[in-house]
Amino acid sequence: MIDATGRPQSVLVLGGSSEIAQAIVDLLVAARCRTVVLAGRPGPRLDEAVDRARAAGAQTVESVPFDATAVDGHVAFADSVFDRFGDIDLVIVAAGVLSHQPDDEEDPVLVADVLATNFTGPASAMLAVCRRLRRQGHGKFVVLSSVAGDRARRANFIYGSSKSGLDAFAQGLSSSLVGSGVGVLIVRPGFVVGRMTEGMTPAPFATTPDAVAKAVVRAIGSQALVIYVPPVLRWVFAAMRQLPEALWRRMPA
Ligand SMILES: NC(=O)c1ccc[n+]([C@@H]2O[C@H](COP(=O)([O-])OP(=O)(O)OC[C@H]3O[C@@H](n4cnc5c(N)ncnc54)[C@H](OP(=O)(O)O)[C@@H]3O)[C@@H](O)[C@H]2O)c1
């Protein structure tokens, strides 16, 4: 159960090896979150995330196999997690991929894979988990969206549109959950320096996994539906959305 000060005692991460999610888990565990369930594709990165959460001091840390694109298994996955671990206070939706758009544009199968990993798969998993959150009558989703979804750019409209879809889905889900005790926090980071963006030139207002984690943990107990990290990006992208198309399409890659 979320304690009297709004701090979660248990967390499920969809995309358990995500760098941003691991930074959030570190802070949650420091604030006495006891149960950490890291759902992801089995491998060394997931194992390292388990070791890190254990080293941070969580009482129970387990990894469970989860593939965002394996939608047929999502209901059974959600049921097995809740049946095994009991109440889950926080669900971090972190699975995602930033692919190489020029390659994707040449291959519709790659495009479908990005959309499935970033949007349709997480949407399916969220609904599967949501049945159980509704039943327990409390809990919160933290959805890692992106400013890339605010307005799709020529250079990354495939990733951007996947995040727009996920973001709109999360907004609608939030409305549908009013009165259920279950909430949604949508997080729109800008460029986060880390594994996903390795080798790329940081965009203006670039941030870090730790800064995203701090902002998320601050917002979890609030009524905020959407946060930007850093916050200035809310106003930057409010302006970007108003730019005439002729200017917008000249945005650099
Ligand atoms: N980094 C940024 O600049 C940035 C900015 C805005 C938003 N975001 C979003 O934040 C989230 C976390 O990103 P991050 O920076 O923490 O990057 P990351 O460390 O690369 O994390 C991405 C996660 O997605 C998982 N994943 C990929 N495909 C999957 C699948 N089919 N099924 C299950 N899990 C899958 C990866 O697992 P594996 O270890 O198995 O590959 C990894 O755990 C993503 O949704 C990303 O789009 C990132």
The ligand as an SDF file (V2000), in Angstrom:
LIG
                    3D

 48 52  0  0  0  0  0  0  0  0999 V2000
   16.7050    8.3540  -23.2600 N   0  0  0  0  0  0  0  0  0  0  0  0
   15.9830    9.3730  -23.7130 C   0  0  0  0  0  0  0  0  0  0  0  0
   16.4870   10.3760  -24.2770 O   0  0  0  0  0  0  0  0  0  0  0  0
   14.4870    9.3630  -23.5250 C   0  0  0  0  0  0  0  0  0  0  0  0
   13.8010   10.5600  -23.6740 C   0  0  0  0  0  0  0  0  0  0  0  0
   12.4100   10.5570  -23.5320 C   0  0  0  0  0  0  0  0  0  0  0  0
   11.7540    9.3740  -23.2540 C   0  0  0  0  0  0  0  0  0  0  0  0
   12.4740    8.2270  -23.1120 N   0  0  0  0  0  0  0  0  0  0  0  0
   11.7220    7.0000  -22.8650 C   0  0  0  0  0  0  0  0  0  0  0  0
   12.0260    6.4970  -21.5840 O   0  0  0  0  0  0  0  0  0  0  0  0
   11.9020    5.0650  -21.5880 C   0  0  0  0  0  0  0  0  0  0  0  0
   13.1410    4.4670  -20.9630 C   0  0  0  0  0  0  0  0  0  0  0  0
   14.2790    4.8270  -21.7560 O   0  0  0  0  0  0  0  0  0  0  0  0
   15.7660    4.7970  -21.1870 P   0  0  0  0  0  0  0  0  0  0  0  0
   16.3980    6.1030  -21.4670 O   0  0  0  0  0  0  0  0  0  0  0  0
   15.7620    4.2730  -19.8170 O   0  0  0  0  0  0  0  0  0  0  0  0
   16.4310    3.7860  -22.2200 O   0  0  0  0  0  0  0  0  0  0  0  0
   16.9150    2.2560  -22.0480 P   0  0  0  0  0  0  0  0  0  0  0  0
   17.8210    2.1510  -20.8760 O   0  0  0  0  0  0  0  0  0  0  0  0
   17.4220    1.8510  -23.3800 O   0  0  0  0  0  0  0  0  0  0  0  0
   15.5700    1.4920  -21.6900 O   0  0  0  0  0  0  0  0  0  0  0  0
   14.7010    0.9810  -22.6610 C   0  0  0  0  0  0  0  0  0  0  0  0
   14.0610   -0.2470  -22.0580 C   0  0  0  0  0  0  0  0  0  0  0  0
   13.1140   -0.7890  -22.9650 O   0  0  0  0  0  0  0  0  0  0  0  0
   13.2720   -2.1950  -22.9370 C   0  0  0  0  0  0  0  0  0  0  0  0
   12.6900   -2.8250  -24.1060 N   0  0  0  0  0  0  0  0  0  0  0  0
   12.9640   -2.6000  -25.4140 C   0  0  0  0  0  0  0  0  0  0  0  0
   12.2140   -3.4130  -26.1820 N   0  0  0  0  0  0  0  0  0  0  0  0
   11.4600   -4.1680  -25.3310 C   0  0  0  0  0  0  0  0  0  0  0  0
   10.4910   -5.1930  -25.5020 C   0  0  0  0  0  0  0  0  0  0  0  0
   10.1250   -5.6220  -26.7080 N   0  0  0  0  0  0  0  0  0  0  0  0
    9.9230   -5.7330  -24.3960 N   0  0  0  0  0  0  0  0  0  0  0  0
   10.2840   -5.3270  -23.1510 C   0  0  0  0  0  0  0  0  0  0  0  0
   11.1970   -4.3640  -22.9260 N   0  0  0  0  0  0  0  0  0  0  0  0
   11.7750   -3.7950  -24.0040 C   0  0  0  0  0  0  0  0  0  0  0  0
   14.7810   -2.3740  -22.8540 C   0  0  0  0  0  0  0  0  0  0  0  0
   15.0690   -3.7140  -22.4990 O   0  0  0  0  0  0  0  0  0  0  0  0
   16.3820   -4.4940  -23.0440 P   0  0  0  0  0  0  0  0  0  0  0  0
   17.4540   -4.2440  -22.0070 O   0  0  0  0  0  0  0  0  0  0  0  0
   15.9210   -5.9150  -23.0980 O   0  0  0  0  0  0  0  0  0  0  0  0
   16.7060   -3.9360  -24.4070 O   0  0  0  0  0  0  0  0  0  0  0  0
   15.0730   -1.3640  -21.7590 C   0  0  0  0  0  0  0  0  0  0  0  0
   14.7690   -1.9060  -20.5000 O   0  0  0  0  0  0  0  0  0  0  0  0
   11.6640    4.6520  -23.0420 C   0  0  0  0  0  0  0  0  0  0  0  0
   10.2960    4.4090  -23.2520 O   0  0  0  0  0  0  0  0  0  0  0  0
   12.0970    5.8740  -23.8180 C   0  0  0  0  0  0  0  0  0  0  0  0
   11.4240    5.9730  -25.0600 O   0  0  0  0  0  0  0  0  0  0  0  0
   13.8190    8.1910  -23.2170 C   0  0  0  0  0  0  0  0  0  0  0  0
  1  2  1  0
  2  3  2  0
  2  4  1  0
  4  5  1  0
  4 48  2  0
  5  6  2  0
  6  7  1  0
  7  8  2  0
  8  9  1  0
  8 48  1  0
  9 10  1  0
  9 46  1  0
 10 11  1  0
 11 12  1  0
 11 44  1  0
 12 13  1  0
 13 14  1  0
 14 15  2  0
 14 16  1  0
 14 17  1  0
 17 18  1  0
 18 19  2  0
 18 20  1  0
 18 21  1  0
 21 22  1  0
 22 23  1  0
 23 24  1  0
 23 42  1  0
 24 25  1  0
 25 26  1  0
 25 36  1  0
 26 27  1  0
 26 35  1  0
 27 28  2  0
 28 29  1  0
 29 30  1  0
 29 35  2  0
 30 31  1  0
 30 32  2  0
 32 33  1  0
 33 34  2  0
 34 35  1  0
 36 37  1  0
 36 42  1  0
 37 38  1  0
 38 39  2  0
 38 40  1  0
 38 41  1  0
 42 43  1  0
 44 45  1  0
 44 46  1  0
 46 47  1  0
M  CHG  2   8   1  16  -1
M  END
$$$$
